[in-house]
């Protein structure tokens, strides 16, 4: 009987072992910690809800999940968004972004954001965004502000000049025949911002001024519907119908992230938004909290792009 060459025998032996050994399947997602990046400081609605998502993600899949706040100062949410854009497309870095990241981010000359590198997993909150001033301001409505600003300097505080609420506020001022004398971006706009005199008027979320809501004047809310907690305050759309647009927040990943990872993140987020805790948060803050899936989010983005074009036309 012939014997195998000595050089071939070890190779065949290894092959036999390989055939006899069950194939080891690739580990399912997630197998390591997941990071949710918020490009704003802690405390607002996107932060609260994203932390709820992270906590539930850990319970559901048994891996650590946490929130990392990366505020960008005058750069708004864009520096934080760049960090997500530069991360691996593996589902382990998720952006919790306001709509402006995908609506205006690709337009402002940041290479990592142009073209848009992100796709939505889903949208989960529409902010109760407001234009507010101090309680002792000599104006109590947008029309009174417009009249006052004809002869007095008014400083506006915002989260970024290119962000949707700021653009809406600029367009509203122009429609009413005035300009703000000064405007500046802040990481946070809360009760202290008005009390310190840093700004005369600011656009911010109702959540950030809830502690002093009785001591401020809300001149208008930004969105299609009045906020239940300020039912007597008109929307910007009521004052100027062409400016009917709201600010929302959603979860985004890079375009190459596997569908399995997207589905698992979405399942947890949808569960959280249907929870009693989320319903209570909506009741307490006036926010709209819901789950809008990826396809619905894409349609929302497309519609908002058209409205932004209208706003840009008003500002030219």
Secondary structure in CASP SS format (residue, H / E / C, confidence):
PFRMAT SS
TARGET T0000
AUTHOR 0000-0000-0000
METHOD secondary structure of the structure
MODEL  1
X C 1.00
X C 1.00
X C 1.00
X C 1.00
X C 1.00
X H 1.00
X H 1.00
X H 1.00
X H 1.00
X H 1.00
X H 1.00
X H 1.00
X H 1.00
X H 1.00
X H 1.00
X H 1.00
X H 1.00
X H 1.00
X H 1.00
X H 1.00
X C 1.00
X C 1.00
X C 1.00
X C 1.00
X C 1.00
X C 1.00
X C 1.00
X C 1.00
X C 1.00
X C 1.00
X C 1.00
X C 1.00
X C 1.00
X E 1.00
X E 1.00
X E 1.00
X E 1.00
X E 1.00
X C 1.00
X C 1.00
X C 1.00
X C 1.00
X C 1.00
X C 1.00
X H 1.00
X H 1.00
X H 1.00
X H 1.00
X H 1.00
X H 1.00
X H 1.00
X H 1.00
X H 1.00
X H 1.00
X H 1.00
X H 1.00
X H 1.00
X H 1.00
X H 1.00
X H 1.00
X H 1.00
X C 1.00
X C 1.00
X C 1.00
X E 1.00
X E 1.00
X E 1.00
X E 1.00
X E 1.00
X C 1.00
X C 1.00
X C 1.00
X H 1.00
X H 1.00
X H 1.00
X C 1.00
X C 1.00
X H 1.00
X H 1.00
X H 1.00
X H 1.00
X H 1.00
X H 1.00
X H 1.00
X H 1.00
X C 1.00
X C 1.00
X C 1.00
X C 1.00
X C 1.00
X C 1.00
X C 1.00
X E 1.00
X E 1.00
X E 1.00
X E 1.00
X E 1.00
X E 1.00
X C 1.00
X H 1.00
X H 1.00
X H 1.00
X H 1.00
X C 1.00
X H 1.00
X H 1.00
X H 1.00
X C 1.00
X C 1.00
X C 1.00
X H 1.00
X H 1.00
X H 1.00
X C 1.00
X C 1.00
X C 1.00
X C 1.00
X E 1.00
X E 1.00
X E 1.00
X E 1.00
X E 1.00
X E 1.00
X E 1.00
X E 1.00
X E 1.00
X C 1.00
X C 1.00
X E 1.00
X E 1.00
X E 1.00
X E 1.00
X E 1.00
X E 1.00
X C 1.00
X C 1.00
X C 1.00
X C 1.00
X C 1.00
X C 1.00
X C 1.00
X H 1.00
X H 1.00
X H 1.00
X H 1.00
X H 1.00
X H 1.00
X H 1.00
X H 1.00
X C 1.00
X C 1.00
X C 1.00
X C 1.00
X C 1.00
X E 1.00
X E 1.00
X E 1.00
X E 1.00
X C 1.00
X C 1.00
X C 1.00
X C 1.00
X C 1.00
X H 1.00
X H 1.00
X H 1.00
X H 1.00
X H 1.00
X H 1.00
X H 1.00
X H 1.00
X H 1.00
X H 1.00
X H 1.00
X H 1.00
X C 1.00
X C 1.00
X C 1.00
X C 1.00
X C 1.00
X C 1.00
X E 1.00
X E 1.00
X E 1.00
X E 1.00
X C 1.00
X C 1.00
X C 1.00
X C 1.00
X C 1.00
X H 1.00
X H 1.00
X H 1.00
X H 1.00
X H 1.00
X C 1.00
X C 1.00
X C 1.00
X C 1.00
X C 1.00
X E 1.00
X E 1.00
X E 1.00
X E 1.00
X E 1.00
X H 1.00
X H 1.00
X H 1.00
X H 1.00
X H 1.00
X H 1.00
X H 1.00
X H 1.00
X H 1.00
X H 1.00
X E 1.00
X E 1.00
X E 1.00
X E 1.00
X E 1.00
X E 1.00
X E 1.00
X C 1.00
X C 1.00
X C 1.00
X C 1.00
X C 1.00
X H 1.00
X H 1.00
X H 1.00
X C 1.00
X C 1.00
X C 1.00
X C 1.00
X E 1.00
X H 1.00
X H 1.00
X H 1.00
X H 1.00
X C 1.00
X H 1.00
X H 1.00
X H 1.00
X C 1.00
X C 1.00
X C 1.00
X C 1.00
X E 1.00
X E 1.00
X E 1.00
X E 1.00
X E 1.00
X E 1.00
X E 1.00
X C 1.00
X C 1.00
X C 1.00
X C 1.00
X H 1.00
X H 1.00
X H 1.00
X H 1.00
X H 1.00
X H 1.00
X H 1.00
X H 1.00
X H 1.00
X H 1.00
X H 1.00
X H 1.00
X H 1.00
X H 1.00
X H 1.00
X C 1.00
X C 1.00
X H 1.00
X H 1.00
X H 1.00
X H 1.00
X H 1.00
X H 1.00
X H 1.00
X H 1.00
X H 1.00
X H 1.00
X C 1.00
X C 1.00
X E 1.00
X E 1.00
X E 1.00
X E 1.00
X E 1.00
X E 1.00
X H 1.00
X H 1.00
X H 1.00
X H 1.00
X H 1.00
X H 1.00
X H 1.00
X H 1.00
X H 1.00
X H 1.00
X H 1.00
X H 1.00
X H 1.00
X H 1.00
X H 1.00
X H 1.00
X H 1.00
X H 1.00
X H 1.00
X H 1.00
X H 1.00
X H 1.00
X C 1.00
END
